[in-house]
C-alpha cells in the first residue's frame, strides 16, 4: 500500500529508506513486507479495500506529551477526530476486514469521560459492526496517584487498572477465503478468553506512550492469516510492525511524526524476522489507479496525530 511495490522475499531483503531531505526523519522505510510511511493518515494515498486487519492504539485524549499532536484538546474535538479516522479505516479494509482498537476504559483527567463507550458508539455510527471486547489487565495499579477524597465518601475516585481492545468488523465476520493460521492450541484457548493479563511497556523507547509488542502480536495471530496485510494508522514507535515481522504478516504503519518514524525504522532494522512468506505483494500507496510517492514531512493540522504504540 505505500510506495513502489517491493519484493516478496523476507529473510534476505535489505531495509530501504527514503529520507525527508531536511534531516528530520524518513519519508518511507521498507523491510521484508512491512512499510513505515511518514504521512497524515487522514489524507495519505492508500488503496481502499486492501487491508485485512487494523491494529492500533490511537491518541487517548489524556494530555500525553506527543511530538506534534495536542492530546489535551477538548473532548468533543477528540471524538470528532476519532470518528474521522475510524471512517477512513473502514474505507481501507476489505469486506471481511477487521479492526482491533486499544483504548482506555475511561478517563478522569480533565473530567470523567467514558472513552471506550463513546468510541464504540462512534465506530458503529460510521459503519463498523461490533464483535467483541478484550479486557487488557495491564496491572498498573502501582502507578496510581489520584484517590479523590481519601478514605471519605465525599468524592472518591474509582480507577480500573485495565484497558480495552475493541474488536470490530466491516461487513461479515467469517473470512471469505481460508488462509494459513499460525496460532497454537494453548494460545487459542487462552486468547479467546476475553481477559488478557500481561504488563504494559515500561521502557519509554523515545516515545511517551509505547505499547508492548505482545498486544498487537495476539491480535494479529488471532484475527488474521499469515501473509495478510495489517495496518496501524498511528504507528508510534513501531510495535505493530514489529509484531508483523515476527508473525509473517505484511504491514503498513502510518505515522505523522518524522521523529517517531525514524524510531520505528531503527527498531524494525534490528528486529528478528519470521519464516519466509510469499502470500501477497508488498504494501502500496495509490491515488486512483496511479502509484504515488509518499509525501514528505507534513505539518500539524488539527486532524494529525500519532499512536500510543
GUSE-415062 format. One record per residue (C-alpha): residue number from 1; x, y, z. Coordinates in steps of 0.5 Angstrom, whole numbers. Layout:
N
{NUM {X Y Z}},
...
# end
This chain:
309
{1 {0 0 0}},
{2 {6 5 1}},
{3 {11 7 -4}},
{4 {13 3 -10}},
{5 {12 -5 -10}},
{6 {17 -9 -6}},
{7 {20 -16 -7}},
{8 {16 -21 -3}},
{9 {22 -25 0}},
{10 {23 -23 7}},
{11 {30 -26 10}},
{12 {35 -23 6}},
{13 {32 -17 4}},
{14 {36 -11 6}},
{15 {32 -5 9}},
{16 {31 1 5}},
{17 {29 8 7}},
{18 {28 15 4}},
{19 {30 21 8}},
{20 {26 27 8}},
{21 {31 32 6}},
{22 {31 36 12}},
{23 {35 32 17}},
{24 {29 31 21}},
{25 {27 24 19}},
{26 {25 19 14}},
{27 {19 19 9}},
{28 {19 12 8}},
{29 {22 6 11}},
{30 {21 -1 8}},
{31 {24 -8 10}},
{32 {21 -15 8}},
{33 {14 -14 7}},
{34 {13 -8 12}},
{35 {13 -1 11}},
{36 {13 6 15}},
{37 {10 12 12}},
{38 {11 19 14}},
{39 {4 22 13}},
{40 {-2 24 16}},
{41 {-7 18 16}},
{42 {-13 22 14}},
{43 {-10 24 7}},
{44 {-5 19 6}},
{45 {-5 16 -1}},
{46 {-8 9 1}},
{47 {-11 4 -3}},
{48 {-19 3 -1}},
{49 {-21 -5 1}},
{50 {-14 -7 1}},
{51 {-13 -8 9}},
{52 {-14 -15 12}},
{53 {-14 -12 20}},
{54 {-13 -6 23}},
{55 {-9 -6 30}},
{56 {-8 1 33}},
{57 {-7 5 40}},
{58 {-10 12 38}},
{59 {-9 18 42}},
{60 {-12 18 48}},
{61 {-14 25 50}},
{62 {-11 25 57}},
{63 {-6 30 55}},
{64 {0 26 53}},
{65 {6 30 51}},
{66 {7 28 44}},
{67 {12 31 39}},
{68 {7 34 34}},
{69 {0 33 37}},
{70 {-4 36 42}},
{71 {-7 31 47}},
{72 {-10 36 51}},
{73 {-16 38 46}},
{74 {-23 39 48}},
{75 {-26 32 49}},
{76 {-31 34 43}},
{77 {-26 35 39}},
{78 {-22 29 41}},
{79 {-29 25 39}},
{80 {-30 28 32}},
{81 {-22 27 30}},
{82 {-24 19 33}},
{83 {-30 19 28}},
{84 {-26 21 22}},
{85 {-20 16 23}},
{86 {-25 11 24}},
{87 {-29 12 18}},
{88 {-22 12 14}},
{89 {-20 5 17}},
{90 {-27 3 15}},
{91 {-26 5 8}},
{92 {-19 2 7}},
{93 {-21 -5 10}},
{94 {-24 -11 6}},
{95 {-31 -13 6}},
{96 {-29 -18 11}},
{97 {-24 -14 14}},
{98 {-23 -13 22}},
{99 {-20 -8 27}},
{100 {-17 -8 34}},
{101 {-17 -1 37}},
{102 {-14 -1 44}},
{103 {-17 5 48}},
{104 {-18 7 56}},
{105 {-24 4 59}},
{106 {-25 11 62}},
{107 {-21 18 64}},
{108 {-21 22 70}},
{109 {-16 28 67}},
{110 {-20 34 65}},
{111 {-27 31 67}},
{112 {-29 24 68}},
{113 {-31 21 61}},
{114 {-33 14 58}},
{115 {-28 14 53}},
{116 {-29 6 51}},
{117 {-37 7 51}},
{118 {-36 13 46}},
{119 {-31 10 42}},
{120 {-36 4 41}},
{121 {-42 9 39}},
{122 {-37 13 34}},
{123 {-35 6 31}},
{124 {-42 4 30}},
{125 {-44 11 27}},
{126 {-39 11 22}},
{127 {-41 4 20}},
{128 {-37 -1 23}},
{129 {-40 -7 26}},
{130 {-39 -9 34}},
{131 {-36 -16 35}},
{132 {-33 -16 42}},
{133 {-28 -13 47}},
{134 {-22 -16 50}},
{135 {-20 -13 57}},
{136 {-13 -12 58}},
{137 {-11 -13 65}},
{138 {-5 -8 65}},
{139 {-3 -9 72}},
{140 {-1 -2 73}},
{141 {-5 0 80}},
{142 {2 1 83}},
{143 {3 8 79}},
{144 {-4 11 81}},
{145 {-3 17 85}},
{146 {-10 20 85}},
{147 {-15 18 90}},
{148 {-20 24 90}},
{149 {-23 24 97}},
{150 {-18 20 101}},
{151 {-22 15 106}},
{152 {-28 19 105}},
{153 {-35 18 101}},
{154 {-34 26 99}},
{155 {-31 25 92}},
{156 {-27 18 92}},
{157 {-24 16 85}},
{158 {-25 9 82}},
{159 {-20 7 77}},
{160 {-20 1 74}},
{161 {-12 -1 72}},
{162 {-14 -4 65}},
{163 {-15 -2 58}},
{164 {-19 -5 53}},
{165 {-19 -8 46}},
{166 {-25 -6 42}},
{167 {-26 -12 36}},
{168 {-30 -9 30}},
{169 {-31 -12 23}},
{170 {-34 -9 17}},
{171 {-39 -13 13}},
{172 {-38 -20 15}},
{173 {-34 -23 21}},
{174 {-33 -30 18}},
{175 {-27 -30 13}},
{176 {-29 -30 5}},
{177 {-22 -35 4}},
{178 {-18 -39 8}},
{179 {-11 -38 10}},
{180 {-6 -40 14}},
{181 {-6 -40 21}},
{182 {0 -40 26}},
{183 {-4 -40 33}},
{184 {-2 -45 38}},
{185 {-7 -49 42}},
{186 {-6 -46 48}},
{187 {-5 -39 45}},
{188 {-12 -40 42}},
{189 {-15 -43 48}},
{190 {-12 -37 53}},
{191 {-13 -31 48}},
{192 {-21 -33 46}},
{193 {-22 -32 54}},
{194 {-23 -24 53}},
{195 {-19 -22 59}},
{196 {-11 -22 58}},
{197 {-6 -21 63}},
{198 {1 -18 62}},
{199 {4 -12 63}},
{200 {5 -5 59}},
{201 {11 -3 56}},
{202 {16 0 62}},
{203 {21 3 57}},
{204 {20 10 54}},
{205 {24 8 48}},
{206 {24 15 45}},
{207 {16 15 45}},
{208 {12 18 51}},
{209 {7 12 51}},
{210 {9 6 47}},
{211 {5 0 48}},
{212 {8 -8 48}},
{213 {9 -12 42}},
{214 {5 -17 46}},
{215 {-1 -14 45}},
{216 {-1 -13 37}},
{217 {2 -20 37}},
{218 {-4 -23 40}},
{219 {-9 -19 36}},
{220 {-5 -21 29}},
{221 {-5 -28 31}},
{222 {-12 -29 33}},
{223 {-15 -25 28}},
{224 {-11 -25 21}},
{225 {-8 -30 17}},
{226 {0 -31 15}},
{227 {1 -26 10}},
{228 {-5 -22 11}},
{229 {-4 -14 11}},
{230 {-4 -11 17}},
{231 {-5 -3 18}},
{232 {-3 1 24}},
{233 {-5 9 23}},
{234 {-2 11 29}},
{235 {5 7 29}},
{236 {9 11 34}},
{237 {15 7 36}},
{238 {13 1 31}},
{239 {10 -4 36}},
{240 {5 -7 31}},
{241 {10 -7 25}},
{242 {15 -11 30}},
{243 {9 -16 31}},
{244 {8 -17 24}},
{245 {15 -18 22}},
{246 {15 -23 28}},
{247 {9 -27 25}},
{248 {10 -27 18}},
{249 {5 -21 16}},
{250 {5 -16 11}},
{251 {5 -9 15}},
{252 {4 -2 14}},
{253 {5 4 19}},
{254 {3 11 18}},
{255 {6 16 23}},
{256 {6 24 22}},
{257 {12 25 27}},
{258 {19 24 23}},
{259 {22 23 30}},
{260 {17 17 31}},
{261 {18 14 24}},
{262 {26 14 25}},
{263 {25 11 32}},
{264 {20 6 29}},
{265 {25 5 23}},
{266 {31 3 28}},
{267 {27 -2 32}},
{268 {25 -5 25}},
{269 {32 -5 23}},
{270 {34 -9 29}},
{271 {28 -14 29}},
{272 {28 -21 28}},
{273 {24 -24 22}},
{274 {19 -30 22}},
{275 {20 -35 17}},
{276 {20 -33 9}},
{277 {13 -31 7}},
{278 {10 -30 0}},
{279 {3 -30 1}},
{280 {2 -23 -2}},
{281 {5 -17 -5}},
{282 {8 -11 -1}},
{283 {4 -6 1}},
{284 {3 0 -4}},
{285 {0 7 -4}},
{286 {-5 9 -9}},
{287 {-8 15 -12}},
{288 {-14 13 -16}},
{289 {-10 8 -20}},
{290 {-4 11 -20}},
{291 {2 9 -16}},
{292 {4 15 -11}},
{293 {11 17 -8}},
{294 {9 18 0}},
{295 {9 25 2}},
{296 {15 29 6}},
{297 {14 31 13}},
{298 {8 34 14}},
{299 {5 40 18}},
{300 {1 39 25}},
{301 {-6 41 22}},
{302 {-12 39 28}},
{303 {-13 32 25}},
{304 {-6 30 25}},
{305 {-4 25 31}},
{306 {0 19 33}},
{307 {-1 13 37}},
{308 {1 10 44}},
{309 {5 5 41}},
# end
